[in-house]
Amino acid sequence: MWNANQLPTDGATNLASVSLEEELVVERVAAEGTDGIRLKRMGVCEGRLIQLVQAGDPLIISVAGSYVGVSRMLARSILVRPEMIETTDECA
């Protein structure tokens, strides 16, 4: 199982601690097993542009033209950076 305390913090932060409406790029998804697979199927993967639309639990994010609810605990496993780098439209 992933550990939020083991995520690198070199300029990136977890999705649960970002500001509303900020455009973000997913740098890493640390969730493993079915959680990681489910996030990828919803379009949350490295290089993807996302936006936090609503805070709370679940958080609501905009990803690939859809709105997705993600629990606050799971959002802590998604490492993001402000959108200033290349993004991708496909999950590998």
C-alpha positions in Angstrom: 0.0 0.0 0.0 1.2 3.5 -0.7 2.2 5.9 2.0 1.5 9.6 1.6 4.5 10.4 3.7 6.8 8.7 1.2 5.7 10.9 -1.7 8.5 13.3 -2.9 7.8 16.9 -2.3 10.2 18.6 -4.9 7.8 21.3 -5.9 4.8 19.0 -6.3 2.0 18.4 -3.8 -0.8 16.0 -3.3 -4.2 16.7 -4.9 -5.9 16.9 -1.5 -4.0 20.1 -0.7 -4.4 22.3 -3.8 -6.5 25.3 -4.5 -9.8 25.3 -6.3 -9.8 25.9 -10.1 -6.1 25.6 -10.4 -5.0 23.7 -13.5 -2.6 20.9 -12.6 -0.6 18.2 -14.2 -0.5 14.8 -12.6 3.1 13.9 -11.9 2.6 10.6 -10.2 -0.2 8.3 -9.0 1.1 6.4 -5.9 -2.1 4.4 -5.4 -1.6 0.7 -6.0 -3.9 -2.3 -6.9 -7.5 -1.6 -7.7 -7.3 2.0 -6.6 -4.5 2.7 -9.1 -6.3 0.9 -11.9 -9.6 2.7 -11.2 -7.9 6.1 -11.2 -6.2 5.3 -14.5 -9.5 4.1 -16.1 -11.0 7.4 -15.0 -8.2 9.3 -16.8 -6.1 10.2 -13.8 -2.6 9.3 -15.0 0.9 10.8 -15.3 1.0 13.8 -17.6 -2.8 14.4 -17.6 -4.2 17.9 -17.1 -6.7 18.0 -14.2 -8.5 20.7 -12.3 -10.0 20.6 -8.7 -13.6 21.8 -9.1 -14.9 21.2 -5.6 -13.2 20.6 -2.3 -14.5 18.2 0.4 -14.8 14.5 0.6 -15.1 13.4 -2.1 -13.1 16.0 -4.1 -14.6 16.7 -7.5 -12.0 17.0 -10.3 -12.3 17.7 -14.0 -10.3 15.3 -16.1 -10.5 14.5 -19.8 -13.8 16.4 -20.2 -15.5 14.6 -17.3 -16.2 15.3 -13.6 -14.9 12.6 -11.2 -15.3 12.2 -7.5 -12.2 11.1 -5.6 -12.0 10.5 -1.9 -9.8 12.8 0.1 -7.7 9.8 1.2 -7.2 8.6 -2.4 -6.5 12.2 -3.5 -3.5 12.2 -1.2 -1.9 9.5 -3.4 -2.1 11.8 -6.5 1.0 14.0 -6.8 0.4 17.1 -8.9 2.2 20.3 -10.1 0.9 23.5 -11.5 0.3 23.3 -15.2 3.5 24.6 -16.8 4.8 21.5 -18.4 3.8 19.3 -21.3 0.6 17.3 -20.8 -0.8 14.2 -22.4 -4.2 13.1 -23.6 -3.6 9.4 -23.2 -3.0 7.1 -20.2 -0.2 4.6 -20.9 
